[in-house]
């Protein structure tokens, strides 16, 4: 299974391990899912953990570097503007399209309201965990 984990899920996995948001990350570490991301999403992750959670730049860089080693980094071929209320959410859709993923795991209401997009299931972490029987 190929999965894009939204930035909010990855941040939660890094800051609050042991909960449902940590599951996609752990499953990728265990080789049970293929985690897909993009440079814009990695940049956002680094920005969020430093600006909102006060991480030192070196710590944020190491977290991003770990994701680079773990995930497949895709280069989105199309710029989307399907979510007008929060244009940054379109970066998740772009990564999903470029990575030909099966699922997007997100806690973002704009993405979750879509339910599915181009045949890709969009689920909150708890549903992703429940569906996998974790």
C-alpha positions as CSV (number, residue, x, y, z in Angstrom):
1,X,0.0,0.0,0.0
2,X,1.3,3.4,-1.0
3,X,0.4,6.3,1.4
4,X,0.9,10.0,1.7
5,X,0.8,11.1,5.3
6,X,-0.2,14.8,5.6
7,X,2.1,17.1,7.5
8,X,-0.2,17.2,10.5
9,X,0.0,13.5,10.8
10,X,3.8,13.4,10.6
11,X,4.1,16.3,13.1
12,X,1.8,14.4,15.5
13,X,3.8,11.2,15.0
14,X,7.0,13.0,15.8
15,X,5.7,14.9,18.8
16,X,3.2,12.5,20.3
17,X,4.4,9.0,19.5
18,X,2.3,5.9,20.3
19,X,-1.0,7.3,18.9
20,X,-2.9,6.6,15.7
21,X,-0.9,9.4,13.8
22,X,2.3,7.5,14.5
23,X,1.0,4.3,12.7
24,X,1.6,5.3,9.1
25,X,5.2,6.3,10.0
26,X,5.8,3.1,12.0
27,X,4.3,0.9,9.2
28,X,6.7,2.6,6.8
29,X,9.6,1.9,9.1
30,X,8.5,-1.8,9.3
31,X,8.2,-2.0,5.5
32,X,4.5,-2.7,5.6
33,X,3.5,0.5,3.7
34,X,5.4,2.7,1.2
35,X,5.4,6.2,2.5
36,X,5.3,8.9,-0.3
37,X,6.0,12.6,0.2
38,X,7.3,15.6,-1.8
39,X,9.8,18.4,-1.2
40,X,7.0,20.9,-0.5
41,X,5.6,18.7,2.2
42,X,9.0,18.1,3.7
43,X,9.6,21.9,3.8
44,X,6.3,22.4,5.5
45,X,7.2,19.8,8.1
46,X,10.4,21.5,8.9
47,X,8.7,24.8,9.2
48,X,5.9,23.6,11.4
49,X,8.1,21.8,14.0
50,X,10.5,24.8,14.3
51,X,7.9,27.7,14.2
52,X,5.0,26.1,16.0
53,X,6.7,23.6,18.3
54,X,10.0,25.4,19.0
55,X,12.3,22.7,17.7
56,X,15.9,23.7,17.1
57,X,16.8,23.8,13.3
58,X,19.2,20.9,13.7
59,X,16.5,18.7,15.2
60,X,14.0,19.6,12.5
61,X,16.6,18.9,9.8
62,X,17.3,15.5,11.3
63,X,13.5,14.7,11.3
64,X,13.3,15.7,7.6
65,X,16.4,13.8,6.8
66,X,14.9,10.7,8.4
67,X,11.8,11.0,6.2
68,X,13.9,11.5,3.1
69,X,15.6,8.2,3.9
70,X,12.3,6.4,4.7
71,X,9.9,7.8,2.0
72,X,9.8,7.9,-1.7
73,X,10.2,11.6,-2.7
74,X,8.0,12.4,-5.7
75,X,8.1,15.5,-7.9
76,X,4.5,16.6,-8.6
77,X,3.9,17.1,-12.3
78,X,0.8,19.2,-11.9
79,X,-0.1,22.2,-9.7
80,X,-3.6,21.7,-8.3
81,X,-6.0,24.3,-6.9
82,X,-8.9,22.0,-5.8
83,X,-9.0,23.1,-2.2
84,X,-9.6,26.9,-2.3
85,X,-10.2,27.3,1.5
86,X,-6.6,26.1,2.3
87,X,-4.4,26.1,-0.8
88,X,-1.5,24.4,1.1
89,X,-3.7,21.3,1.2
90,X,-3.3,21.0,-2.5
91,X,0.4,20.0,-2.0
92,X,-0.9,16.8,-0.4
93,X,-3.1,16.0,-3.4
94,X,-0.2,16.8,-5.7
95,X,2.1,14.3,-3.9
96,X,-0.7,11.7,-4.0
97,X,-1.2,12.2,-7.7
98,X,2.6,12.0,-8.4
99,X,3.1,9.0,-6.2
100,X,0.1,7.0,-7.5
101,X,-0.9,6.3,-3.9
102,X,-3.7,4.2,-2.4
103,X,-4.5,6.4,0.5
104,X,-3.9,9.8,2.1
105,X,-3.8,9.9,5.9
106,X,-4.7,13.3,7.3
107,X,-6.4,15.1,10.1
108,X,-7.1,18.1,8.0
109,X,-10.9,18.8,7.6
110,X,-10.6,20.2,4.1
111,X,-9.0,17.0,2.9
112,X,-11.2,14.7,4.9
113,X,-14.3,16.4,3.5
114,X,-13.3,15.1,0.1
115,X,-13.5,11.4,1.3
116,X,-11.9,10.2,-1.8
117,X,-10.1,12.0,-4.6
118,X,-9.2,10.5,-8.0
119,X,-9.9,7.1,-6.4
120,X,-7.6,7.7,-3.4
121,X,-9.1,7.2,0.0
122,X,-8.6,10.0,2.4
123,X,-8.8,8.9,6.1
124,X,-8.0,10.3,9.5
125,X,-5.3,8.3,11.3
126,X,-7.7,6.4,13.6
127,X,-9.7,5.1,10.6
128,X,-6.5,4.1,8.8
129,X,-5.4,2.2,11.9
130,X,-8.8,0.5,12.3
131,X,-8.9,-0.5,8.6
132,X,-5.5,-2.1,8.9
133,X,-6.4,-3.9,12.1
134,X,-3.6,-2.3,14.0
